[in-house]
Every structure is written in C-alpha cells, then in structure tokens.
Amino acid sequence: MMIVFGLVAIFLLLYLSQDVFQDTIDDLIGFLKNADVEGLRDYFLSFGPFAAIISALLMVFQSVIAPLPAFVITFANGLLFGWFFGMLLSWSSAMLGAILCFYIGKFLGRPIVEKLVSKIALGWWDRFFDRYGKHSVFLARLLPIISFDLVSYAAGTTSISFWSFFWSTGLGQLPTTILYSYLGQNATGMVQILFYLFTIVIALAVIGMLVRPQINKRIRKGKNK
C-alpha cells in the first residue's frame, strides 16, 4: 500500500509540475472521453515497442484514479494487437487495476471508500452483496453498466476473500473483454454505437437471469392460491 500511495504521489507531482506530462495525460483522457479508438491506437503506436506497457498503465490508471470508459482501451488494444493478444493485455491490466482497488478499499476502510465512490453507490453495492453474496462480484462483472471501479473498491469493504474476488472478477469480465477486443479488431467505425448495443443486450440477458427466479416464484404462488 505504501508503494501504491507513493506512485500516486509521484504521479500527482509530475502532473502538477511538468507541462509535457500534464498534456500527455490530458490527451489520453480526451481519447477515452470521446471514445476515439483510432486516435488512442495511433497514440499507443507512437511509443513503439513500449505500446503495450503504456496501454496497461493507462488501464490501471483509469481503474484506480480516473473513472473513465475502459472499453475504449480494450477496443484500441484489439485494433492494435489483434483480438487475442489485445484481449490478454486488456484482461490482465484490468485485473491488476481491480486488485489494487480491492486492497485500497480494504486498507483505507469504508469511510474513505464512500468518498471515492459516493455513499449512495456504496449503499447500492451493500444491498446487491447482501442479496447475491459470494456470487455478487461475478454477476456485477457480467453487467457492463455497473462501474468496474465501484465493484473493486466496494468489494474490499466486505467479507469476500481475495481469491473469491480474483476468480469472480477474472471470469466475469472475460466475455465482454473478448467481445470488445474482437469488435476492436474488426470494426473501426461506429464504435460507440456497437458498444452501447452490445452493452444493452448483455445487460438485458443478465438482468433477465437475475429476475427470472423471482418471476417464477410469483407464478407458483399465484397457482397455489
């Protein structure tokens, strides 16, 4: 944790004192906010053999510090490295970011996490965790509409073990990571439309899976009356 806080302090110092570093971060944030996949791909290419390292650092950065759309990085990795290697890079770097958030949440405790993700969001997670228990992280990862960072930070404040969190996160984020990497490799235009379309489809499928037992229970109660 001291290493993490040290790196954050160094980052803030560089950002506030070095104009070149500040411009670089601002450009990267602009690519993510505007869903500029091709622009981000070209930016990674400008680092030559270090492109994969820069991509991984950006994925961790957006997980821990700045809640920005990670799907843009995943699309760019698929476009630059191909769907398979792009998927491996996106998956592993997102896992690293999730693990850091998990331990930051566990180390800092609930009062600080409430300030990082908001009290309302953390309260929603508490209800979700109470309802689905050990399966909550896995289910949340299947829903792209649920903040990746929120789940990681909030899970650190619960009783869930690290390995349960690790495997749930790894397996839960794998389908969308593969999908977005494949789309990134094969679709250079209309990225935002494709992302929202598949997000809605996946969200509806998972929500249907969660709601179906409740509907079946009500149907059975109605038949028994």
Secondary structure, 3 states (H helix, E strand, C coil): CHHHHHHHHHHHHHHHHCHHHHHHHHHHHHHHHCCCHHHHHHHHHCCHHHHHHHHHHHHHHHHHCCCCCCHHHHHHHHHHHCHHHHHHHHHHHHHHHHHHHHHHHHHHCHHHHHHHHCHHHHHHHHHHHHHHHHHHHHHHHHCCCCCHHHHHHHHCCCCCCHHHHHHHHHHHHHHHHHHHHHHHHHCCCCHHHHHHHHHHHHHHHHHHHHHHHHHHHHHHHHHHC
